[in-house]
């Protein structure tokens, strides 16, 4: 299963006011593990950046004046996300801007939904945590994802953080690639355990406890007409 976690930065908040995309960051997940593949591009929006937007991401017009336009990278971008599941936080915002860029680049590019399926992590978070704050920063705190480098918004950094949040929120381990562990690609760094830490006590099950456990499973299996999954799992495990 191939998924792409995506984020953008823009010249302003409203695409209807002709604001444009200035940065695209994508992180690839393969079978719920980060790979070494990313797509990252700064873009010349051919217009001024709003002061409010600059305060959020810190990207200036001067930095972008020699960057490619979206139409110059459209083919590479579509090739990267094609046929994937696209993971975005507050998807309508990014999708609206990217669909606008695709339209400006030419009708042959269609829209994002023509190339991939979009999943909105904000919708997932609101379903999982109703009535709570579900911003990316709030989710980082809730799921213990390190966002200490996020002094300002950045598309690639935010995509890397969102990948960690998405995997944690949907029940999967944030699996790091070898490059992740070296810190070359963002995400959560491996933390070394203190060698002097308190050792956990290992409790060994007694024969009496084991017998009581098996008797309980047999009772559940009988009540459920042979559908006790725990019993089936234990029977399938090799003897140790």
C-alpha positions as CSV (number, residue, x, y, z in Angstrom):
1,X,0.0,0.0,0.0
2,X,1.6,3.3,-1.1
3,X,0.6,6.5,0.7
4,X,1.9,10.0,0.3
5,X,1.7,12.5,3.1
6,X,1.5,16.0,1.7
7,X,1.6,19.6,2.8
8,X,1.8,23.0,1.1
9,X,2.6,26.6,1.8
10,X,0.9,29.4,0.0
11,X,1.0,33.2,-0.6
12,X,-2.2,33.6,1.3
13,X,-5.3,31.9,2.7
14,X,-7.8,32.3,-0.2
15,X,-7.4,30.6,-3.5
16,X,-10.3,32.8,-4.8
17,X,-8.1,35.8,-4.3
18,X,-5.6,34.4,-6.7
19,X,-3.2,33.2,-4.0
20,X,-0.7,30.5,-5.2
21,X,1.3,27.6,-3.9
22,X,4.9,28.4,-3.1
23,X,6.1,25.1,-1.5
24,X,5.1,21.4,-1.8
25,X,6.4,18.7,0.6
26,X,5.6,15.0,0.2
27,X,6.7,12.0,2.2
28,X,6.2,8.5,0.9
29,X,4.8,5.6,3.1
30,X,5.0,2.1,1.8
31,X,3.0,-0.5,3.8
32,X,2.8,2.1,6.6
33,X,6.6,2.6,6.8
34,X,8.5,5.7,5.8
35,X,10.7,5.2,2.7
36,X,13.6,7.4,1.6
37,X,11.5,9.0,-1.1
38,X,10.3,12.6,-0.8
39,X,9.1,15.3,-3.2
40,X,10.0,18.8,-2.2
41,X,9.8,21.9,-4.3
42,X,9.7,25.7,-3.8
43,X,7.8,27.5,-6.5
44,X,7.7,31.0,-8.0
45,X,4.1,32.1,-7.5
46,X,4.4,35.1,-9.9
47,X,2.8,37.3,-7.3
48,X,3.5,38.9,-3.9
49,X,3.3,36.9,-0.6
50,X,0.9,38.3,2.0
51,X,2.5,39.6,5.2
52,X,0.4,37.3,7.3
53,X,1.4,34.3,5.3
54,X,5.1,35.3,5.5
55,X,4.8,35.4,9.3
56,X,3.6,31.8,9.3
57,X,6.1,30.2,6.9
58,X,8.9,32.8,6.7
59,X,9.3,32.3,2.9
60,X,10.0,35.6,1.1
61,X,9.4,36.7,-2.5
62,X,13.2,37.2,-2.8
63,X,13.8,33.5,-2.0
64,X,11.3,32.4,-4.7
65,X,12.2,34.7,-7.6
66,X,14.5,32.1,-9.3
67,X,12.5,29.0,-8.4
68,X,10.5,27.1,-11.1
69,X,6.8,27.7,-11.7
70,X,4.3,25.0,-10.9
71,X,3.8,24.2,-14.6
72,X,7.5,23.4,-14.7
73,X,7.2,20.7,-12.1
74,X,3.6,19.5,-12.7
75,X,4.6,16.3,-14.5
76,X,7.1,15.3,-11.8
77,X,4.6,16.1,-9.1
78,X,1.8,14.0,-10.6
79,X,4.2,11.2,-11.3
80,X,5.2,11.1,-7.6
81,X,1.6,11.0,-6.3
82,X,-0.1,9.0,-9.0
83,X,-2.3,6.1,-7.9
84,X,-1.4,6.7,-4.2
85,X,-3.6,7.5,-1.1
86,X,-2.9,11.1,-0.4
87,X,-2.8,12.0,3.3
88,X,-3.4,15.7,4.1
89,X,-4.4,17.6,7.2
90,X,-7.3,19.9,6.4
91,X,-7.4,18.5,2.9
92,X,-9.9,21.0,1.3
93,X,-7.3,23.8,1.8
94,X,-4.4,22.1,0.0
95,X,-6.5,20.3,-2.5
96,X,-8.2,23.6,-3.5
97,X,-4.8,25.3,-4.1
98,X,-3.3,22.3,-5.9
99,X,-6.4,21.9,-8.1
100,X,-6.1,25.6,-9.0
101,X,-2.4,25.1,-9.9
102,X,-3.3,22.1,-12.1
103,X,-6.0,24.1,-13.8
104,X,-3.6,27.0,-14.5
105,X,-1.0,24.5,-15.8
106,X,-3.5,23.1,-18.4
107,X,-6.7,21.3,-18.6
108,X,-4.9,18.0,-19.4
109,X,-3.8,17.8,-15.8
110,X,-7.3,17.5,-14.4
111,X,-7.6,17.6,-10.6
112,X,-5.9,15.7,-7.7
113,X,-8.9,13.3,-7.5
114,X,-8.2,12.2,-11.1
115,X,-4.8,10.9,-10.0
116,X,-5.2,9.7,-6.4
117,X,-7.5,9.2,-3.4
118,X,-7.4,11.9,-0.7
119,X,-7.7,11.2,3.0
120,X,-8.2,14.1,5.4
121,X,-6.5,13.5,8.8
122,X,-8.4,16.4,10.3
123,X,-11.7,14.6,9.6
124,X,-10.2,11.4,11.1
125,X,-9.0,13.3,14.2
126,X,-12.4,14.9,14.8
127,X,-14.1,11.5,14.6
128,X,-11.5,10.1,17.0
129,X,-11.4,13.1,19.4
130,X,-14.7,15.0,19.1
131,X,-14.8,18.3,20.9
132,X,-11.0,18.5,21.3
133,X,-8.4,20.6,19.5
134,X,-7.2,18.7,16.5
135,X,-4.6,21.0,14.9
136,X,-1.3,19.4,13.9
137,X,0.4,20.8,17.0
138,X,-2.4,19.5,19.3
139,X,-2.1,16.0,17.7
140,X,1.6,16.1,18.1
141,X,1.2,16.7,21.8
142,X,-1.6,14.0,22.1
143,X,0.5,11.4,20.4
144,X,3.9,12.4,21.7
145,X,5.3,13.3,18.3
146,X,8.3,15.5,18.4
147,X,7.5,18.9,16.7
148,X,10.2,20.9,18.4
149,X,11.7,21.9,15.1
150,X,8.4,23.5,14.0
151,X,9.2,27.1,14.9
152,X,7.6,28.1,11.5
153,X,5.5,26.1,9.1
154,X,7.3,24.3,6.3
155,X,5.7,22.0,3.8
156,X,8.3,19.1,4.0
157,X,8.7,19.4,7.8
158,X,5.0,19.4,8.3
159,X,4.5,16.4,6.0
160,X,7.1,14.5,8.0
161,X,5.4,15.4,11.3
162,X,2.0,14.5,9.9
163,X,3.3,11.1,8.7
164,X,4.2,10.3,12.3
165,X,0.9,11.6,13.6
166,X,-1.1,9.7,11.0
167,X,0.6,6.4,11.8
168,X,0.2,6.9,15.5
169,X,-3.5,8.0,15.2
170,X,-4.4,5.1,13.0
171,X,-2.9,2.5,15.3
172,X,0.4,1.8,13.6
173,X,3.9,2.2,14.8
174,X,5.9,5.1,13.3
175,X,8.3,2.9,11.5
176,X,11.6,4.7,10.6
177,X,13.7,4.0,7.6
178,X,17.5,3.7,8.1
179,X,17.8,7.2,6.8
180,X,15.3,8.4,9.3
181,X,17.3,7.0,12.1
182,X,20.3,8.9,11.0
183,X,18.4,12.1,11.0
184,X,18.8,12.7,7.2
185,X,15.0,12.7,6.7
186,X,12.8,14.3,9.4
187,X,10.3,12.6,11.6
188,X,11.0,11.3,15.1
189,X,14.6,10.6,15.9
190,X,15.6,7.4,17.7
191,X,16.1,8.0,21.4
192,X,18.8,6.1,23.2
193,X,17.7,4.5,26.4
194,X,19.5,5.3,29.6
195,X,21.7,2.3,30.4
196,X,21.2,3.0,34.1
197,X,17.4,3.0,33.8
198,X,15.3,0.9,36.2
199,X,14.9,-2.6,34.8
200,X,11.4,-4.0,34.4
201,X,10.5,-7.0,36.5
202,X,9.6,-10.0,34.4
203,X,6.6,-11.9,35.8
204,X,6.5,-15.6,34.9
205,X,3.1,-17.2,34.7
206,X,2.5,-20.1,37.1
207,X,1.0,-23.5,36.1
208,X,-2.1,-22.6,38.2
209,X,-2.5,-19.3,36.3
210,X,-1.9,-21.0,33.0
211,X,-4.6,-23.6,33.7
212,X,-7.1,-21.0,34.8
213,X,-6.4,-19.0,31.6
214,X,-7.0,-22.1,29.4
215,X,-10.2,-23.0,31.3
216,X,-11.5,-19.4,30.7
217,X,-10.7,-19.6,27.0
218,X,-12.5,-22.9,26.7
219,X,-15.6,-21.5,28.4
220,X,-15.6,-18.5,26.1
221,X,-15.1,-20.8,23.1
222,X,-18.1,-22.9,24.2
223,X,-20.4,-19.9,24.6
224,X,-19.3,-18.4,21.2
225,X,-19.8,-21.7,19.4
226,X,-16.1,-22.1,18.7
227,X,-15.3,-18.5,17.8
228,X,-12.9,-17.6,20.6
229,X,-10.2,-15.9,18.5
230,X,-7.7,-15.8,21.4
231,X,-8.0,-19.6,21.8
232,X,-7.4,-20.1,18.0
233,X,-4.4,-17.8,18.1
234,X,-2.8,-19.6,21.0
235,X,-3.4,-23.0,19.3
236,X,-1.7,-21.6,16.2
237,X,1.4,-20.4,18.1
238,X,4.4,-22.8,18.3
239,X,5.3,-24.4,21.6
240,X,8.2,-22.6,23.4
